[in-house]
Amino acid sequence: MFQPLHPYFSSLKGSVVGQSVYSCDDCIDDTHVVLAYPKVEAPKNNSYSLKQKNYASISRLYSRLTNVIEGYDLKNPALCSFTLTIPKELTGALFNLGEQGESLAWDLFKEFKSALDELIFEKCAKKNKRRHKRPYAINGTLGHRTNLHIWSSSDPLSPHVHIHDSMLNYVLSGDPGDPTLMPILHYFSKGDLEDVKRLWTSYLLSLAKTLGVDCPTLSLEDSDIGKTVKIGGEERKINLADVRYSYTKITAKTKGNLYHGLFYQNRDYLIDFAKYSNQHPDCNIPDDLFLSYSNRGRSYGLFRKLKALEDCMRKRKEKEMRGLKSDTDESDIFGDDGFECNGKSDANEEKNTDQACRLLWDRVCPLCGKKMSYIGEIKYISQLPMNMRSLDYDYKEGKRIKTTFCRDEIAWYCSPLMFELGEDDPEYKRLHENDLI
């Protein structure tokens, strides 16, 4: 990722110039736990830089989403995700049309989205007849976070147009100045999912007719679903449409899964190509359409209003605090965050990607989850003496993974390095003498 092997990345490689070192005071026992994070220099289109930028973007999105969930006290929040695939014949036609094909694919999704929203409200209305608790919403503005991918994850050199769509189980309604969030039922059973597939298929058939493309699998009858048929000399399983679906409750335990899902759908094309080309260094340079594609996510409905909902929530708190401390200055109550609802902090929102990522990752201990203290910077070369003892290069589910490094490996390694220093360790003494520990 950091220094891809393919010739295309020859001018897009990065370098590690040092390590920012943090310590966790809550994890000190017989040894001192220290984490070193890389300080890197990399071009804008370096795959590692793009990955960090994506993490920062998803961090802001997820932070706003959780702020709204907590601020409005939403019960049992959940995210459902659809992957809507497009048949090979239609994929080829859309890809050959370039930007026009991209526009047609987005138009296709918008039409499908409106129909899907209506289908969800119909489900809610039927459920309300048998529901004695708080009723589900039967109208309002649903939230969609959507990305259009034009490449195959397994083979980034091949076109594969498909859509990733994530939805929250709440809708926005009421006065914009005093919004209301109502729950909806967007969990789909196996039978409900077949309705979604038929709906998606109907829009695909309409697009195929518009483009004059023959898609045999889309024209088959419902009764043929699950059977196999020979098409173009190949045995293919009949399916009206390939719609993949997942449903995840938003909790502290599922945060990692949700982050991964949002990151996956929002990732840049060059991230996938860098991974693929490392395994296939002799592969061709991708088509210009792939290289120029930005995969910018689109927000609809509730997802588009997250910032406004945050502002409204802060204004409510501001009024409450003014009632409690009418003679106290705003900045004394809220600090810098108190002015965000007035738009004064918007200029600082798009900060340096590395800073945004450090706020997300560097200050939180992977072992206990508490904030860490910044203790200084070191060059990667000073980590080599620790190599013979206990130098960890990664962690999973709070457990460290042991390894050893050679000089070159440490030079380019980009993930957090974790190591333990005993009080008799020369490196510990050096850091301690310089008040870095």
PLY file of the C-alpha trace (Angstrom):
ply
format ascii 1.0
element vertex 437
property float x
property float y
property float z
element edge 436
property int vertex1
property int vertex2
end_header
0.00 0.00 0.00
2.72 2.46 0.97
5.22 1.55 -1.74
3.32 -0.46 -4.40
5.44 -2.54 -6.75
3.73 -1.73 -10.06
5.56 0.71 -12.40
2.48 2.96 -12.39
3.27 3.87 -8.76
6.96 4.63 -9.40
6.39 8.36 -8.78
3.74 7.82 -6.10
5.75 6.08 -3.38
6.01 7.40 0.16
8.60 7.27 2.91
8.60 7.08 6.71
10.47 10.05 8.21
10.02 9.16 11.87
7.65 7.92 14.55
5.33 9.79 16.90
5.44 7.99 20.24
2.54 7.67 22.67
2.23 5.91 26.02
-0.73 4.55 27.94
-0.54 5.30 31.66
-3.35 2.85 32.42
-1.50 -0.13 30.92
1.68 0.19 33.00
2.50 -2.92 35.04
6.05 -4.35 35.14
6.83 -2.67 31.84
5.99 0.57 30.11
3.68 0.24 27.10
4.67 2.54 24.25
3.12 2.89 20.80
4.94 4.45 17.85
2.95 5.79 14.90
4.56 6.63 11.57
5.18 10.12 10.32
5.01 9.71 6.58
5.64 11.76 3.49
3.67 10.60 0.46
2.20 12.11 -2.72
-1.50 12.92 -2.83
-2.39 9.86 -4.93
-0.26 7.41 -2.97
-2.54 4.49 -2.04
-1.63 4.79 1.66
-2.48 8.52 1.63
-5.80 7.77 -0.07
-6.54 5.12 2.54
-5.84 7.56 5.39
-7.98 10.20 3.70
-10.80 7.67 3.45
-10.46 6.79 7.14
-10.67 10.49 8.05
-13.77 10.98 5.88
-15.54 7.95 7.34
-14.51 9.06 10.83
-16.30 12.39 10.36
-19.37 10.67 8.93
-19.55 8.08 11.70
-18.92 10.70 14.38
-21.81 12.83 13.15
-24.05 9.79 12.88
-23.33 8.66 16.45
-23.68 12.24 17.75
-27.18 12.41 16.25
-28.06 8.96 17.61
-26.96 9.92 21.12
-28.24 13.51 21.00
-31.74 12.52 19.88
-31.74 9.36 22.03
-32.58 7.05 19.13
-33.61 3.59 20.29
-32.14 0.45 18.66
-30.37 2.24 15.77
-29.31 -0.01 12.91
-27.77 0.24 9.46
-28.91 -1.91 6.57
-26.69 -2.20 3.52
-27.52 -3.25 -0.03
-25.13 -4.23 -2.79
-26.97 -3.89 -6.09
-25.18 -5.57 -8.97
-25.72 -4.99 -12.67
-25.55 -7.82 -15.26
-22.38 -8.23 -17.27
-24.07 -7.16 -20.51
-25.31 -3.88 -18.98
-22.00 -3.30 -17.19
-20.15 -3.41 -20.52
-22.58 -0.99 -22.15
-22.40 1.51 -19.27
-18.60 1.32 -19.06
-18.22 1.95 -22.79
-20.33 5.11 -22.44
-17.83 6.60 -19.96
-19.19 9.55 -17.95
-22.56 9.24 -19.65
-22.78 5.65 -18.44
-21.93 6.78 -14.91
-24.74 9.35 -15.09
-27.20 6.71 -16.32
-26.25 4.38 -13.44
-26.89 7.14 -10.89
-30.26 7.94 -12.52
-31.10 4.24 -12.31
-30.37 4.20 -8.58
-32.38 7.37 -7.87
-35.47 5.84 -9.47
-34.95 2.58 -7.60
-34.35 4.45 -4.31
-37.71 6.22 -4.52
-39.49 2.91 -5.15
-37.55 1.20 -2.33
-38.55 3.96 0.11
-42.20 3.43 -0.81
-41.80 -0.31 -0.31
-40.35 0.27 3.17
-43.21 2.61 4.14
-45.71 -0.01 2.96
-43.99 -2.58 5.21
-44.20 -0.12 8.12
-47.91 0.56 7.55
-48.71 -3.18 7.55
-46.64 -3.71 10.69
-48.37 -0.82 12.50
-51.72 -2.63 12.25
-50.34 -5.38 14.50
-48.07 -3.16 16.60
-49.11 -1.73 19.98
-45.83 0.03 20.79
-44.52 3.22 19.18
-45.65 3.08 15.53
-43.23 3.05 12.63
-43.09 6.07 10.35
-45.12 5.77 7.14
-43.63 8.87 5.49
-40.65 11.19 5.84
-37.12 11.48 4.49
-35.06 8.28 4.56
-31.28 8.46 4.76
-29.08 6.83 2.11
-25.29 6.85 1.87
-24.43 5.56 -1.60
-21.37 4.77 -3.71
-21.19 3.64 -7.33
-18.30 1.26 -8.07
-17.27 0.59 -11.66
-14.56 -2.03 -10.99
-14.33 -5.56 -9.65
-12.68 -5.91 -6.23
-11.10 -9.24 -7.15
-9.89 -7.97 -10.54
-9.64 -4.15 -10.60
-8.71 -4.22 -14.30
-12.18 -5.53 -15.22
-15.37 -3.42 -15.31
-18.03 -4.42 -12.81
-20.64 -1.73 -12.21
-22.46 -2.12 -8.89
-23.94 0.08 -6.17
-23.38 0.10 -2.39
-26.18 1.70 -0.38
-26.40 2.09 3.42
-29.60 3.16 5.21
-30.41 4.17 8.79
-33.60 2.83 10.40
-34.91 6.34 11.13
-36.56 8.99 8.96
-36.53 12.75 9.23
-39.83 14.60 9.52
-41.35 17.72 11.04
-40.26 21.35 11.00
-36.63 21.87 9.80
-36.09 24.12 12.81
-37.38 21.46 15.19
-36.92 18.10 13.41
-38.34 14.77 14.53
-36.71 11.39 13.95
-39.11 8.46 13.62
-38.18 4.75 13.44
-38.81 2.63 10.36
-38.66 -1.10 9.72
-35.93 -1.75 7.17
-35.12 -5.32 8.16
-35.90 -7.57 5.19
-36.85 -11.21 5.58
-36.09 -13.69 2.81
-39.50 -13.09 1.26
-39.17 -9.31 1.50
-35.77 -9.49 -0.15
-37.30 -11.24 -3.16
-39.58 -8.21 -3.55
-36.52 -5.96 -3.56
-34.85 -8.16 -6.18
-37.91 -8.01 -8.43
-38.03 -4.24 -8.02
-34.34 -3.87 -8.91
-34.79 -6.22 -11.87
-37.65 -4.13 -13.27
-35.44 -1.04 -13.36
-32.57 -2.98 -14.90
-34.91 -4.23 -17.64
-36.01 -0.67 -18.32
-32.38 0.49 -18.63
-31.51 -2.47 -20.87
-34.40 -1.57 -23.15
-33.28 2.06 -23.28
-29.72 1.05 -24.24
-30.84 -1.72 -26.59
-28.93 -4.37 -24.63
-30.10 -7.99 -24.46
-29.92 -9.42 -20.89
-31.29 -13.00 -21.00
-31.30 -13.61 -17.23
-33.44 -10.51 -16.60
-36.19 -11.69 -18.95
-36.88 -15.02 -17.24
-40.00 -15.80 -15.22
-40.14 -15.81 -11.41
-40.77 -19.55 -11.39
-37.35 -20.12 -12.98
-35.42 -18.58 -10.07
-32.82 -20.99 -8.69
-32.61 -23.14 -11.80
-29.60 -23.20 -14.12
-29.63 -22.38 -17.80
-26.97 -22.41 -20.53
-26.28 -18.85 -21.69
-23.44 -18.12 -24.10
-22.14 -21.65 -23.66
-21.95 -21.28 -19.85
-24.08 -22.84 -17.14
-25.43 -19.91 -15.12
-27.73 -19.89 -12.12
-30.93 -18.01 -12.81
-31.52 -14.99 -10.60
-33.70 -12.01 -11.41
-31.14 -9.74 -9.80
-28.14 -10.11 -7.54
-29.01 -8.10 -4.42
-26.86 -8.65 -1.34
-28.14 -7.46 2.00
-26.79 -7.04 5.52
-28.32 -5.65 8.71
-26.18 -4.40 11.60
-27.24 -2.83 14.89
-25.21 0.23 15.82
-23.50 -0.56 19.13
-20.03 -0.23 20.63
-19.33 -3.88 19.70
-20.30 -3.43 16.05
-18.37 -0.20 15.52
-15.50 -2.00 13.81
-17.81 -3.81 11.39
-19.67 -0.62 10.52
-16.40 1.27 10.01
-15.14 -1.48 7.73
-18.37 -1.51 5.71
-18.45 2.26 5.21
-14.73 2.31 4.42
-15.13 -0.52 1.91
-17.86 1.23 -0.04
-16.08 4.60 0.09
-12.55 3.40 -0.80
-10.62 4.77 -3.77
-9.94 2.67 -6.86
-6.15 2.97 -6.49
-6.33 1.21 -3.10
-7.66 -1.93 -4.76
-5.31 -1.64 -7.71
-2.29 -1.27 -5.40
-3.20 -4.50 -3.59
-3.89 -6.34 -6.84
-0.73 -5.13 -8.57
1.44 -6.18 -5.61
0.24 -9.73 -6.27
0.40 -9.31 -10.07
3.32 -6.88 -10.67
3.31 -7.59 -14.43
-0.35 -6.62 -14.93
-1.35 -3.88 -17.37
-1.95 -0.25 -16.47
-5.69 0.28 -15.82
-8.04 2.00 -18.24
-8.06 5.81 -17.96
-11.68 5.69 -16.80
-10.61 3.67 -13.75
-7.70 5.98 -12.94
-9.80 9.13 -13.19
-12.73 7.74 -11.20
-13.14 9.42 -7.80
-15.81 7.18 -6.16
-17.26 10.14 -4.30
-20.11 9.05 -2.05
-23.53 10.66 -2.30
-25.74 11.36 0.70
-29.52 11.48 0.47
-32.20 12.48 2.95
-31.25 12.01 6.58
-27.55 11.43 5.80
-27.50 14.77 4.01
-28.92 16.47 7.10
-26.55 15.08 9.74
-24.63 18.35 10.12
-27.89 20.35 10.34
-29.21 17.93 12.97
-26.01 18.35 14.97
-26.37 22.14 14.77
-30.01 21.99 15.86
-29.05 19.74 18.76
-26.32 22.15 19.87
-28.70 25.10 19.68
-31.11 23.29 21.97
-28.32 22.66 24.47
-27.22 26.27 24.11
-30.68 27.51 25.04
-30.79 25.15 28.00
-27.40 26.34 29.23
-28.36 29.99 28.75
-31.33 29.36 30.95
-29.05 27.93 33.63
-26.22 30.46 33.28
-27.63 33.54 31.58
-24.82 35.74 32.87
-22.02 33.45 31.62
-20.27 33.91 28.29
-20.97 31.23 25.63
-17.33 30.37 25.20
-17.01 29.70 28.94
-19.81 27.14 28.75
-19.12 25.44 25.46
-15.51 26.18 24.62
-14.69 26.17 20.90
-17.44 23.64 20.13
-20.11 26.08 21.27
-19.67 28.14 18.12
-19.98 25.30 15.63
-23.73 25.81 15.36
-23.02 29.34 14.11
-20.76 28.02 11.36
-17.59 29.53 12.77
-15.73 26.24 12.87
-16.65 25.09 9.36
-13.47 26.54 7.89
-11.42 24.22 10.08
-13.44 21.10 9.32
-11.32 19.94 6.38
-8.04 19.74 8.26
-4.94 17.88 7.24
-5.69 14.20 6.72
-2.88 13.04 8.98
-4.17 15.24 11.81
-7.69 13.90 11.38
-6.40 10.33 11.45
-4.25 10.98 14.52
-7.29 12.27 16.37
-9.06 9.04 15.47
-6.34 6.44 16.08
-3.21 7.70 17.85
-4.69 8.94 21.09
-6.64 5.79 21.96
-4.93 2.73 23.43
-5.84 -0.47 21.55
-5.53 -2.50 24.76
-7.76 -0.55 27.15
-9.47 2.03 24.92
-8.34 5.02 27.01
-6.57 8.13 25.77
-2.79 8.00 25.53
-0.17 10.65 26.22
2.13 12.04 23.55
5.73 11.58 24.71
7.86 12.62 21.74
9.29 11.55 18.40
11.92 8.96 17.50
13.55 7.85 14.29
12.80 4.33 13.12
16.47 3.41 13.51
16.20 3.71 17.31
13.65 0.89 17.34
16.18 -1.66 16.09
17.76 -2.36 19.53
14.28 -3.35 20.75
14.00 -5.87 17.96
15.56 -8.72 19.96
13.09 -8.34 22.82
9.41 -7.55 22.42
8.56 -5.45 19.38
4.96 -5.84 18.22
3.82 -4.70 14.80
0.06 -5.05 15.04
-2.84 -5.93 17.27
-6.15 -7.72 16.85
-9.07 -7.69 19.26
-6.84 -6.16 21.92
-4.16 -8.85 21.61
-0.72 -8.02 20.30
0.86 -9.95 17.45
4.57 -10.67 17.99
7.18 -10.35 15.27
10.72 -9.16 14.59
11.86 -6.67 11.98
14.91 -6.04 9.91
16.10 -2.51 9.20
14.37 -2.23 5.81
11.06 -3.52 7.13
10.94 -0.94 9.89
11.91 1.74 7.37
8.73 1.39 5.34
6.33 -0.08 7.89
3.28 2.16 8.30
1.04 0.70 11.01
1.39 1.47 14.73
4.43 -0.16 16.33
4.02 -1.26 19.93
6.86 -2.20 22.22
7.51 -2.68 25.92
10.42 -1.07 27.74
11.63 -2.40 31.08
13.10 0.12 33.51
16.59 -1.33 32.94
16.28 -0.93 29.19
18.77 1.61 27.72
16.07 3.03 25.45
13.74 3.45 28.43
16.48 5.27 30.34
17.15 7.56 27.37
13.49 8.49 27.04
13.16 8.87 30.80
16.22 11.13 31.08
14.76 13.38 28.41
11.39 13.49 30.21
9.75 11.64 27.35
8.40 8.97 29.74
0 1
1 2
2 3
3 4
4 5
5 6
6 7
7 8
8 9
9 10
10 11
11 12
12 13
13 14
14 15
15 16
16 17
17 18
18 19
19 20
20 21
21 22
22 23
23 24
24 25
25 26
26 27
27 28
28 29
29 30
30 31
31 32
32 33
33 34
34 35
35 36
36 37
37 38
38 39
39 40
40 41
41 42
42 43
43 44
44 45
45 46
46 47
47 48
48 49
49 50
50 51
51 52
52 53
53 54
54 55
55 56
56 57
57 58
58 59
59 60
60 61
61 62
62 63
63 64
64 65
65 66
66 67
67 68
68 69
69 70
70 71
71 72
72 73
73 74
74 75
75 76
76 77
77 78
78 79
79 80
80 81
81 82
82 83
83 84
84 85
85 86
86 87
87 88
88 89
89 90
90 91
91 92
92 93
93 94
94 95
95 96
96 97
97 98
98 99
99 100
100 101
101 102
102 103
103 104
104 105
105 106
106 107
107 108
108 109
109 110
110 111
111 112
112 113
113 114
114 115
115 116
116 117
117 118
118 119
119 120
120 121
121 122
122 123
123 124
124 125
125 126
126 127
127 128
128 129
129 130
130 131
131 132
132 133
133 134
134 135
135 136
136 137
137 138
138 139
139 140
140 141
141 142
142 143
143 144
144 145
145 146
146 147
147 148
148 149
149 150
150 151
151 152
152 153
153 154
154 155
155 156
156 157
157 158
158 159
159 160
160 161
161 162
162 163
163 164
164 165
165 166
166 167
167 168
168 169
169 170
170 171
171 172
172 173
173 174
174 175
175 176
176 177
177 178
178 179
179 180
180 181
181 182
182 183
183 184
184 185
185 186
186 187
187 188
188 189
189 190
190 191
191 192
192 193
193 194
194 195
195 196
196 197
197 198
198 199
199 200
200 201
201 202
202 203
203 204
204 205
205 206
206 207
207 208
208 209
209 210
210 211
211 212
212 213
213 214
214 215
215 216
216 217
217 218
218 219
219 220
220 221
221 222
222 223
223 224
224 225
225 226
226 227
227 228
228 229
229 230
230 231
231 232
232 233
233 234
234 235
235 236
236 237
237 238
238 239
239 240
240 241
241 242
242 243
243 244
244 245
245 246
246 247
247 248
248 249
249 250
250 251
251 252
252 253
253 254
254 255
255 256
256 257
257 258
258 259
259 260
260 261
261 262
262 263
263 264
264 265
265 266
266 267
267 268
268 269
269 270
270 271
271 272
272 273
273 274
274 275
275 276
276 277
277 278
278 279
279 280
280 281
281 282
282 283
283 284
284 285
285 286
286 287
287 288
288 289
289 290
290 291
291 292
292 293
293 294
294 295
295 296
296 297
297 298
298 299
299 300
300 301
301 302
302 303
303 304
304 305
305 306
306 307
307 308
308 309
309 310
310 311
311 312
312 313
313 314
314 315
315 316
316 317
317 318
318 319
319 320
320 321
321 322
322 323
323 324
324 325
325 326
326 327
327 328
328 329
329 330
330 331
331 332
332 333
333 334
334 335
335 336
336 337
337 338
338 339
339 340
340 341
341 342
342 343
343 344
344 345
345 346
346 347
347 348
348 349
349 350
350 351
351 352
352 353
353 354
354 355
355 356
356 357
357 358
358 359
359 360
360 361
361 362
362 363
363 364
364 365
365 366
366 367
367 368
368 369
369 370
370 371
371 372
372 373
373 374
374 375
375 376
376 377
377 378
378 379
379 380
380 381
381 382
382 383
383 384
384 385
385 386
386 387
387 388
388 389
389 390
390 391
391 392
392 393
393 394
394 395
395 396
396 397
397 398
398 399
399 400
400 401
401 402
402 403
403 404
404 405
405 406
406 407
407 408
408 409
409 410
410 411
411 412
412 413
413 414
414 415
415 416
416 417
417 418
418 419
419 420
420 421
421 422
422 423
423 424
424 425
425 426
426 427
427 428
428 429
429 430
430 431
431 432
432 433
433 434
434 435
435 436
